[in-house]
Each structure stands twice: as C-alpha cells, then as structure tokens.
C-alpha cells in the first residue's frame, strides 16, 4: 500500500471514529489513580521477556526486556505521588553495552476538583496511544509497534507541569503540558528523536516544549488528537549563534502532530494511528552537529484483532486475541540539502500473531514480523565490515514471549 493511500485510509477512519472509554482498573497504580485503593501506598509493576529469531541473519536472542516497579502514595484526597523505576535487559554491568536503570516517572498529582488535576515532576506527556498506556499485557505483539517507538519515542518522559481535565457535560478529556525540550546535538541518524530526549537527566532549561491533547470517548470508542512543539537548543545565545542555531524557548523547533482511534465491539478491536514530525531547521542542525537530521518523518499503522474466546461463558476472564498490524513509517521522508537519504529507514512491517491472556494481567504471546525496507544508500557505508552479509530489503522476525502487570 502506498504511503498516500495508507494516509488517506487512516484519515477516513479517524474522521468517522470516536474514542474508547477509559481502561478499567488492572493494577495497584490504577486503583490509586481511580481513588479505589484501600491503602495510602500502592506497590505494583510490570515486565516482559521474549525470544526473537532473525531469519535472515540466522541469529536469535532471549531477553528480559524490562522490569518496572512502581511505588505510589496518597498523602490525602488532594495530593498523591507516582513513581516508576525501570531496569532494561535484566542488569547493567560497568564497561559493557546494554542494560539501563532509569526513573520512568516521578511526579506529584494535585486534585483540584472532581474534573481537573495538575501533575508536576517527571511524567509522560499525552501523545499517541502507547506513551501513557504501555503495559505489555495491554497491546498485541511482543514488541511495541515501531511507529510509537521511533517516530513518537516510546515511554517519552520529561520534567514539567501538566494540566488535565474532563468536561462535566461531555465525554471529552483534555491535557496541556509545559515540559523540557529536546537536545538536537543528541539526534542520531536512524533513531529519530529518541536520543534527543533528556528524560529528566540534567535537562536544559533554556528551551521548553508545549504539549496538548484532546480526547473524545463514548462507550467502546476513543478518538484523540495530540501535538508537541518545542525547542532543541539549550545553549547560551552566544554559543548557539556560533553554531548557526536559534536559541530561546522554542529555538530550532520540533513539531509533532498525531491522531489515533480505538474501537472495541463484540470481540473485535481496532487501533489506528498517524503521526508526522517536522524539523524545519534540520539543515542548520546538520551543519552544527553532522548528524544527518531529517526535515520530515512520518508514520502510521492499522491493527485489527479478534478475541476467539469472546463467545465463551466468561469472555472477560481470559482472552485469546489473534491480530494483524500494518506499520508504515519513514524516518527521513524529507531531508535537507546537506542531508543524505537512507532508504533503509523507509519501512513497512506486517505483524501477525496471538496473545493469550489467562487473566487480564498476564499474557503469553507469539508473533511474526515481516519487514520490507528501501535500498541501502552506498554514500552512508563507511569502512564496511568485509564479512558482513549484503543488505537485504526483506526480512522477518519470529518472537515468543510473556508479559505481566500487577
């Protein structure tokens, strides 16, 4: 399916869709958030582990991809604290690559009234589907979809303050946040915005970002639009000028627009999302840091699933979801004059498989990912490894895994 056709298909779905109701309580954190917790302190967590086989390379790996422990506390009816500590790849050894220990969230929540609250600290801005709702037992496939991993960075958290609320007379929620911006010096070719995030660590305070979202939900439908606009240079004006970059709060900006829908009915469910990233001063960033930053990135996916156990006597106690997902994205859709196009970053992924949930907090998963990319650009091959296999535009991965939350 061509990119324009896919985008038009998504737009039609989005215009005709409305949104899914808020998720039911599934963890201790949800209980505290929904004011259902019987204790002042809630402890919980989530994690996932999987086996992955790369058919072309003939390699495989087994990894405890992540384990997250959250500890939350309600001081009173007005003030609560939420935190998540994450360990990736099981352990971190000094001097060895891989593994990470990080704070995924650490923020205070101030309830203003029954319909509005403020968050302050390190939190996840509301953008896309997975950024706020990423428990591994709540999405299909062992890996998070790649559109919400590279185009919209997965579990993207920043320090800042957010204002959340819902309209008392309509099924509409809204969010506006002011958070730390990005660091364009950290952009890396092939990973989009991922390596430009501060994630709460020594973040620059001279550049900031505005984020906002508007969500409509009714019954089993949900539709959302969200956006991001922020600066990427936190240096002093003098240093930024010497690099040929614009400083200030929104200097050398990144803009992101996103829309998504979810719908569930009679065992069937669908998700669709489209997003675009614009970096208007990419040419200046490349001149300053030589990191081949693109001017435009885009991504979209459509997923269909059906619960084979829906007609059973107890359809909500266990599920057996079969699914297929079409993911399209290009991390360098447009490049500036001083950039180099990389066809391998124009990708189409078809993912199909199943998720068996003996209960809603545990999942056993299996899926296959068929990958097709554009051609490799010889201009980007520097000091090639003499024993490396020739690049293949087609490949597939087979994944088996488990996931849990509590």
C-alpha positions as CSV (number, residue, x, y, z in Angstrom):
1,X,0.0,0.0,0.0
2,X,1.5,3.4,-1.0
3,X,2.1,6.0,1.7
4,X,-0.6,8.4,0.3
5,X,-3.2,5.6,0.1
6,X,-2.4,4.5,3.7
7,X,-2.7,8.1,5.0
8,X,-6.0,8.6,3.2
9,X,-7.3,5.4,4.6
10,X,-6.3,6.4,8.1
11,X,-7.8,9.9,7.7
12,X,-11.1,8.3,6.7
13,X,-11.0,6.0,9.8
14,X,-10.2,8.9,12.0
15,X,-12.9,11.2,10.8
16,X,-15.5,8.5,11.2
17,X,-14.2,7.2,14.6
18,X,-14.7,8.2,18.2
19,X,-12.9,7.0,21.3
20,X,-12.6,4.1,23.7
21,X,-13.7,4.6,27.3
22,X,-11.1,4.8,30.0
23,X,-9.4,1.5,30.8
24,X,-10.7,-0.4,33.8
25,X,-8.7,-0.9,36.9
26,X,-6.0,-3.6,36.3
27,X,-3.1,-2.7,38.6
28,X,-2.4,-1.2,42.1
29,X,-1.5,2.0,40.4
30,X,-4.8,2.2,38.6
31,X,-6.6,1.6,41.9
32,X,-4.8,4.6,43.5
33,X,-5.4,6.7,40.4
34,X,-9.1,6.0,40.4
35,X,-9.3,6.5,44.1
36,X,-10.2,2.9,44.7
37,X,-7.1,1.9,46.7
38,X,-7.7,0.9,50.3
39,X,-4.2,1.8,51.3
40,X,-2.2,5.0,51.3
41,X,0.6,3.3,49.4
42,X,0.4,1.2,46.3
43,X,3.1,-1.1,45.0
44,X,3.0,-2.8,41.6
45,X,4.9,-3.3,38.4
46,X,5.1,-4.8,35.0
47,X,7.6,-6.6,32.8
48,X,8.1,-8.7,29.7
49,X,10.6,-11.3,28.3
50,X,10.8,-12.8,24.9
51,X,12.7,-14.9,22.4
52,X,13.4,-13.4,19.0
53,X,14.7,-15.2,15.9
54,X,16.1,-13.2,12.9
55,X,15.5,-15.3,9.9
56,X,18.0,-13.6,7.5
57,X,20.9,-13.4,9.9
58,X,20.2,-16.8,11.4
59,X,20.6,-15.2,14.9
60,X,18.4,-15.3,18.0
61,X,18.3,-13.7,21.4
62,X,16.4,-14.1,24.7
63,X,16.0,-11.1,26.8
64,X,14.2,-9.9,29.9
65,X,13.4,-6.7,28.1
66,X,12.2,-4.7,31.0
67,X,11.0,-4.9,34.6
68,X,9.4,-1.8,36.1
69,X,8.5,-1.4,39.8
70,X,6.1,1.4,40.8
71,X,5.6,2.8,44.3
72,X,2.8,5.3,44.7
73,X,1.4,7.1,47.7
74,X,-1.7,9.0,48.5
75,X,-1.0,11.8,51.1
76,X,-4.6,12.8,51.2
77,X,-7.6,13.2,48.9
78,X,-5.9,16.1,47.2
79,X,-2.2,15.1,46.8
80,X,-0.7,11.8,45.5
81,X,2.8,10.7,44.4
82,X,3.5,8.4,41.5
83,X,6.9,6.7,40.6
84,X,8.2,4.0,38.3
85,X,11.8,2.5,38.4
86,X,12.8,0.6,35.3
87,X,15.5,-1.9,34.6
88,X,16.1,-2.9,31.0
89,X,17.8,-6.0,29.8
90,X,17.9,-7.5,33.3
91,X,21.2,-6.0,34.5
92,X,23.8,-3.2,34.0
93,X,27.5,-4.1,34.1
94,X,30.1,-1.4,34.1
95,X,32.1,-1.1,30.9
96,X,29.6,-3.3,28.9
97,X,27.0,-2.1,26.5
98,X,23.3,-2.8,27.0
99,X,21.1,-2.5,30.1
100,X,19.7,0.6,31.7
101,X,18.4,1.6,35.0
102,X,16.1,4.7,34.9
103,X,13.3,6.6,36.6
104,X,10.4,6.3,34.2
105,X,8.1,8.6,36.3
106,X,8.3,10.6,39.5
107,X,5.6,13.2,39.9
108,X,3.1,14.7,42.2
109,X,-0.6,14.8,41.3
110,X,-2.8,17.6,42.8
111,X,-6.5,17.1,42.5
112,X,-8.2,20.5,42.0
113,X,-11.7,19.1,41.9
114,X,-13.6,16.1,40.5
115,X,-12.8,17.1,36.9
116,X,-9.3,18.6,37.0
117,X,-5.9,17.9,38.3
118,X,-2.3,19.1,37.9
119,X,0.9,16.9,37.6
120,X,4.4,18.2,38.4
121,X,7.7,16.4,38.1
122,X,8.9,13.7,35.7
123,X,5.9,12.4,33.7
124,X,4.7,11.0,30.3
125,X,3.1,13.6,28.1
126,X,-0.1,12.5,26.5
127,X,0.8,11.8,22.8
128,X,-0.2,8.7,20.9
129,X,-1.7,5.6,22.4
130,X,1.3,3.8,24.0
131,X,3.2,6.6,25.7
132,X,0.8,6.7,28.7
133,X,-0.7,3.2,28.2
134,X,2.3,0.9,27.6
135,X,1.7,-2.1,30.0
136,X,2.9,-5.1,27.9
137,X,-0.3,-7.1,28.6
138,X,-2.4,-4.4,27.0
139,X,-1.0,-4.4,23.5
140,X,-0.6,-7.1,20.9
141,X,2.8,-8.4,19.8
142,X,5.9,-8.9,21.9
143,X,7.5,-5.6,20.7
144,X,5.8,-2.2,20.9
145,X,4.8,-1.0,17.4
146,X,7.7,0.7,15.7
147,X,5.8,3.9,14.8
148,X,5.3,4.6,18.5
149,X,8.9,3.5,19.2
150,X,10.9,5.6,16.7
151,X,8.6,8.3,15.3
152,X,6.9,9.0,18.6
153,X,9.6,7.8,21.1
154,X,8.2,5.1,23.4
155,X,7.8,6.0,27.1
156,X,8.8,9.6,26.4
157,X,9.0,11.3,29.7
158,X,10.2,14.8,30.6
159,X,10.3,17.2,33.6
160,X,7.5,19.7,33.7
161,X,4.0,20.5,34.7
162,X,0.7,19.4,33.2
163,X,-2.9,20.3,33.5
164,X,-5.5,17.6,32.9
165,X,-9.3,17.6,33.0
166,X,-12.6,16.4,31.5
167,X,-15.7,18.3,30.6
168,X,-18.5,17.6,33.1
169,X,-21.2,17.8,30.4
170,X,-19.5,15.9,27.6
171,X,-17.3,12.8,27.1
172,X,-14.2,14.8,26.4
173,X,-10.8,15.0,28.2
174,X,-8.1,17.5,27.7
175,X,-4.4,17.9,28.6
176,X,-1.9,20.8,28.3
177,X,1.7,20.5,29.4
178,X,4.9,22.5,29.6
179,X,8.0,20.3,29.7
180,X,11.7,20.4,28.9
181,X,12.5,20.4,25.2
182,X,14.8,18.2,23.2
183,X,18.6,18.3,22.5
184,X,19.3,18.4,18.8
185,X,23.0,17.6,19.5
186,X,21.9,14.2,20.6
187,X,19.9,13.3,17.5
188,X,21.3,10.1,15.9
189,X,20.7,9.0,12.3
190,X,18.3,6.1,12.3
191,X,16.7,6.6,15.7
192,X,14.5,9.7,15.0
193,X,14.1,11.8,18.1
194,X,14.8,9.0,20.6
195,X,18.4,10.1,21.5
196,X,17.5,13.7,21.8
197,X,15.4,13.3,24.9
198,X,16.6,14.4,28.3
199,X,14.3,12.1,30.3
200,X,14.8,14.1,33.5
201,X,18.6,13.9,33.4
202,X,20.4,17.3,33.5
203,X,17.8,18.7,31.1
204,X,18.5,22.0,29.5
205,X,16.2,24.7,31.0
206,X,16.6,27.4,28.3
207,X,14.4,25.6,25.8
208,X,10.9,24.2,26.6
209,X,8.1,22.4,24.8
210,X,4.3,22.7,24.8
211,X,2.2,19.5,24.5
212,X,-1.5,19.2,24.3
213,X,-4.2,16.5,23.6
214,X,-7.9,16.4,23.2
215,X,-9.8,13.1,23.5
216,X,-13.4,12.1,22.9
217,X,-14.7,8.8,24.2
218,X,-18.1,7.1,24.2
219,X,-18.7,3.5,25.2
220,X,-16.1,1.4,23.4
221,X,-14.8,4.2,21.2
222,X,-12.0,6.6,21.6
223,X,-10.5,9.3,19.3
224,X,-7.6,11.6,20.1
225,X,-5.6,14.3,18.6
226,X,-2.4,15.5,20.2
227,X,0.6,17.7,19.4
228,X,4.1,18.8,20.5
229,X,6.1,22.0,19.8
230,X,9.4,22.6,21.4
231,X,12.9,24.0,21.1
232,X,16.0,21.8,20.7
233,X,18.8,24.2,21.7
234,X,19.5,24.9,25.4
235,X,22.9,26.6,24.9
236,X,23.5,30.2,25.6
237,X,22.6,32.6,22.8
238,X,26.3,33.3,22.1
239,X,27.2,29.6,21.7
240,X,24.0,28.9,19.7
241,X,24.9,31.8,17.4
242,X,28.4,30.4,16.9
243,X,26.8,27.1,15.8
244,X,24.3,28.8,13.5
245,X,21.3,27.7,15.6
246,X,18.4,29.6,17.1
247,X,18.3,29.6,20.9
248,X,15.5,30.6,23.1
249,X,12.4,28.7,24.5
250,X,11.3,27.4,21.1
251,X,14.5,27.9,19.2
252,X,15.4,25.4,16.4
253,X,12.0,23.7,17.0
254,X,10.5,20.3,16.5
255,X,6.8,20.0,15.8
256,X,4.7,16.8,16.1
257,X,1.1,16.1,15.2
258,X,-0.7,12.9,15.9
259,X,-4.2,11.4,15.7
260,X,-5.5,8.0,16.8
261,X,-8.6,5.9,17.2
262,X,-9.5,2.8,19.1
263,X,-12.7,0.8,19.0
264,X,-13.9,-2.5,20.6
265,X,-17.1,-4.4,19.9
266,X,-18.3,-8.0,20.2
267,X,-14.8,-9.4,20.5
268,X,-13.4,-7.3,17.6
269,X,-11.0,-4.4,18.2
270,X,-9.1,-2.0,16.1
271,X,-6.4,0.6,16.5
272,X,-5.2,3.2,14.0
273,X,-2.7,6.0,14.4
274,X,-0.9,8.5,12.1
275,X,1.8,11.0,13.0
276,X,4.1,13.4,11.4
277,X,7.3,15.1,12.7
278,X,8.7,18.4,11.2
279,X,12.1,19.8,11.9
280,X,12.2,23.0,9.9
281,X,15.8,23.9,10.8
282,X,17.3,20.4,10.1
283,X,19.9,21.9,7.7
284,X,21.2,24.1,10.5
285,X,21.3,21.1,12.9
286,X,23.3,19.1,10.4
287,X,25.8,21.9,9.8
288,X,26.3,22.2,13.6
289,X,26.5,18.5,14.5
290,X,26.8,16.5,11.3
291,X,24.1,14.0,12.5
292,X,22.1,13.8,9.3
293,X,18.9,15.0,10.9
294,X,15.8,14.8,8.5
295,X,13.4,17.6,7.9
296,X,10.3,15.4,7.9
297,X,9.4,12.0,9.4
298,X,6.0,10.2,9.3
299,X,4.4,7.0,10.5
300,X,1.0,5.3,10.6
301,X,-0.4,1.9,11.5
302,X,-3.6,0.0,11.4
303,X,-4.3,-3.0,13.7
304,X,-7.2,-5.5,13.6
305,X,-7.8,-8.1,16.3
306,X,-10.4,-10.6,17.4
307,X,-10.8,-12.4,20.8
308,X,-11.6,-16.1,19.9
309,X,-12.9,-16.6,23.5
310,X,-15.3,-13.8,23.4
311,X,-18.4,-16.1,23.0
312,X,-17.3,-18.2,25.9
313,X,-19.3,-18.1,29.1
314,X,-16.7,-15.8,30.8
315,X,-15.2,-13.8,27.9
316,X,-13.6,-11.2,30.2
317,X,-11.8,-13.6,32.5
318,X,-9.5,-14.9,29.7
319,X,-8.8,-13.8,26.1
320,X,-7.2,-15.3,23.0
321,X,-6.6,-12.4,20.7
322,X,-5.5,-13.0,17.1
323,X,-4.3,-9.9,15.3
324,X,-2.6,-8.4,12.3
325,X,-1.0,-5.0,12.1
326,X,0.3,-3.0,9.2
327,X,3.0,-0.4,10.2
328,X,4.4,2.2,7.7
329,X,7.0,4.8,8.6
330,X,9.9,6.8,7.1
331,X,12.4,8.3,9.4
332,X,13.8,10.5,6.6
333,X,10.8,11.2,4.4
334,X,12.3,14.6,3.6
335,X,16.0,15.5,4.0
336,X,17.6,19.0,3.8
337,X,20.1,19.8,1.0
338,X,23.0,18.8,3.4
339,X,21.4,15.6,4.4
340,X,21.8,12.1,2.9
341,X,18.7,10.0,2.3
342,X,18.7,6.5,3.7
343,X,16.3,4.1,2.0
344,X,16.6,1.6,4.9
345,X,14.7,4.0,7.1
346,X,11.6,3.8,4.8
347,X,10.0,0.7,6.2
348,X,6.8,-1.4,6.1
349,X,6.2,-4.0,8.8
350,X,3.4,-6.6,8.8
351,X,3.0,-8.2,12.2
352,X,0.6,-11.1,12.9
353,X,0.2,-13.4,15.8
354,X,-1.8,-14.0,19.0
355,X,-1.9,-13.0,22.7
356,X,-3.4,-15.4,25.2
357,X,-4.4,-13.8,28.5
358,X,-5.4,-16.4,31.2
359,X,-6.4,-13.3,33.1
360,X,-6.1,-9.6,32.1
361,X,-2.8,-9.1,33.9
362,X,-0.8,-11.9,32.2
363,X,-0.1,-12.5,28.5
364,X,1.5,-15.3,26.5
365,X,2.5,-14.0,23.1
366,X,3.7,-15.3,19.7
367,X,4.1,-13.3,16.5
368,X,5.9,-13.0,13.2
369,X,7.1,-9.6,11.8
370,X,7.6,-9.3,8.1
371,X,9.9,-6.4,7.3
372,X,10.4,-4.6,4.0
373,X,12.6,-1.5,3.6
374,X,14.1,0.7,0.8
375,X,17.5,0.2,-0.6
376,X,20.7,0.9,1.3
377,X,22.5,4.1,0.2
378,X,26.2,3.5,-0.6
379,X,27.1,7.0,0.4
380,X,26.3,6.0,4.0
381,X,28.6,3.0,4.1
382,X,31.9,3.9,5.7
383,X,34.6,1.3,6.5
384,X,32.4,-1.7,5.6
385,X,32.9,-4.9,7.5
386,X,34.4,-7.4,5.0
387,X,32.5,-10.3,6.4
388,X,29.1,-8.6,6.8
389,X,26.2,-10.1,4.7
390,X,24.8,-8.0,1.9
391,X,21.9,-5.8,2.9
392,X,18.5,-7.4,2.3
393,X,15.4,-5.3,1.9
394,X,13.2,-8.2,3.1
395,X,13.5,-10.0,6.5
396,X,11.3,-11.5,9.2
397,X,11.5,-12.0,12.9
398,X,9.7,-14.6,15.0
399,X,9.0,-13.7,18.6
400,X,7.7,-15.7,21.6
401,X,7.2,-14.1,25.0
402,X,5.4,-13.4,28.2
403,X,4.2,-10.2,29.8
404,X,2.6,-9.3,33.1
405,X,1.5,-6.4,35.3
406,X,0.3,-6.2,38.9
